[in-house]
């Protein structure tokens, strides 16, 4: 009888130990999961404080402050909205001008100077062609690119592929490729941060709503984010 009680006691002790170990493991997993959720929430909330570095490149061996003047060439437009090109160029010019890194000028593709070069915006240029661009446009670098997509509804989407080319030696100074979708939660948080930081108090709610429906306001936000990567 005593032997049976000893066996049962040992079994009971073993089960309690197994339960304690299992609960300890579950507790650790729960704590880790909760911490991850809280940390993830913090990261998401503050995601608008600085542009993510995974969608642009900046040459670490170059200083943009040495660039005297940049010519922004009118972007190619692969979307179904040709009129949007003017808005993108205008807002991009304004955003870059506020950075005061270099002088800026806008060159339309219909400009006689650009047409005289007979170049494709999406081509790789030879050193002779790069030298010709610099001499013709009187600048140290050119900003080239494409509007890869644009959709004003059911929610605003714009995609851009851009590059800044040093005409002094043909090297790439900076490049960016990204799609901004107003329905994306991370983008929505950044839009809210943008209007809180750049608009007068009392107007934020209206402006936040406007950014989701107005192409001009959305392009202004996108242009600001682009300028902040330089």
Secondary structure, 3 states (H helix, E strand, C coil): CHHHHHHHHHHHHHHHHHHHHHHHHHHHHHHHHHHHHHHHHHHHHCHHHCCCHHHEEECCCCCHHHCCEEEEECCEECCCCCCHHHHHHHHHHHHHHHHCCCEEEEECCCCHHHHHHCCCCCCCCCHHHHHHHHHHHCCCEEEEEEEEEEECCCCCEEEEEEEEEECCCCCEEEEEEEEEECCCHHHHHHHHHHHHHHCCCCCHHHHHHHHHHCHHHHHHHHHHHHHHCC
